Amino acid sequence: MFIGSFKYSVDSKGRVSIPARFRKYVNPEANDTFFMTRGIVRCIDIYPQDYWREEVLKRIDQLDDFDIEESTFKRMLLELAAEDKLDSQARLLVPRNLLEFAGIEKDVLILGQNKKIELWNPEAYDAHKKESEKPYSEIAKQVMQRTK
């Protein structure tokens, strides 16, 4: 389970270290391999290989290529997608086009999202939180009522 947040830096080659606290929750089946793609907001989503294959790809495979909206989503999700394996220093090489999509230059906020990891430009994340139309308490009530 990926929880918490960390502020790190992206090196000149586009590599980002994955925090040790997150690495301990990566299943051996993931083989230290991750899939990265655009988030539904201006961030990068990172999925361990096993979760990507067992959960994300299953849902993608159910999309109808003859439905405009579904095929557009699939195209947009996969066009920037990349795969990488942790190097000996527990870093992932994040493609330049994904870093540009998220507006990440030097500083990066690494945010745990249970089954996935998000990479954010720290300033963009702060702005995203402020843009929320509802306070956290209202969002929590609304969302958690759906899980009953």
N, C-alpha and C positions, 0 to 999 in steps of 0.2 A: 504494500500500500504506500503510495507516494503522498506524503503530507508535508506541509511546511513550505517555507520559501527561503531562497538564498540569493545573494547578490554576488555575481562573479563577473569575469571579463571574458570577452571573446578575443582570442589571439589573432595575430595578423593573417593567419591561414584560414581563419573561420572555425577554429576548434573551440569547443566548450566542454569544460569538465562536468561530469555528472557527480553530484554530491555522494559521498560514501553512505550517507543515511538513505539515499534512494537505491544505491547499488545493492544493498543487502536485501532488498525486496524483489530484485529481478530473479525470476525463476530460472533454474539451470536450462530449461527447455528453450529459453530465449537466446542462449549461446552468446550472451553479451552483444546481441545485434538489435538494432532499433530502426524503426521506420519513422520518418519525419515528413510532415506535410503542413500545409496552411491550416490554421485554426479557423473556426467560424467567425472569429473576430481577428483583429490584427496581432496575432501571435503565431507561434509555431507549436504544433502538437507533436509530441514524441511518444511513440508506443513501443514497448518491448515486442520483439518479434513474435513470441508465442501469442500474446494478446492480439496483435495485428492480424495474424493468420486465423486465429480461432474465433475472434469476435468481429473485428472491423471488416475484414474481407468477406465474411459471411453476409454481412449486411450489404456491402457493396455489390456482391454477386446477386442479391435479390432485386436490385434496381433494374428497371425496364429500359433498355437502350432505345426503345421506340417511343418513350415518353420524354418530351422535350425537357421538362424540369429535372427529371431524374438523371437523364444523360448529361445535362449541363452541370449538375452538381458533381457527378462522377468525374467528368472531365476536369472541372476546376480543382477538385480534391487531389486528383492523381497527377495533374500536369507538373506540379512542383514537388511531388513526393520523391523521397530519396531513402536509401538504406545505407547504414554504416554500422561498423562493429567498433566497440570501444578499443582504443589503442592501449598500450602498456601503461599510460598515465591516466586511464579512465576518461578519455576525451572522445567526443564525437565530432566529426568534420561536418559542419552544417553548410550546405550549399549556399553560395552567395545570393542566389535568387530568393531563397527563403529568408535569409537575413534582411534583404532589402524589403521583402513583403512586410516583415514585422517591424521594420524601421530600427533594427538592432545594428549598432555600429561598434561600440567598445564595451559598454556596460550591458549586462543581461540579468534579468530577474528570472530565476528558475523556480517555478511554482509547481508543487505537487497537486495533482488532481485525481487522487485515488489510483486509477488504473493507467493514467497517462501523465506525462510531464508537459508543462507549457513553458516556452521561452518567450519573454516579453522585453521590450524596451521599457526600463523602469518608469520613465516619464509617461509613456503611453498607458501603462497599467494604472498609474495614479489617475490619469485623465479618464480612463475607462470606468474606474470605480466611482468617480465623481459624476459621471454621466448617467448613472442609474437613476431612473425616474422614481423608484420606490426605496425607502430605507430597508436595510438588511432585515429588520424584524418582520416587515410585511412580506418580503420575498421568502423568508424562511417559513413563515406560516403558510403561504400559498403553495410553495413547492412541497413541503413536508406533508401537507394534507393529501396530496396526490399519491403518496407512497403508502398510505394505510391499506 
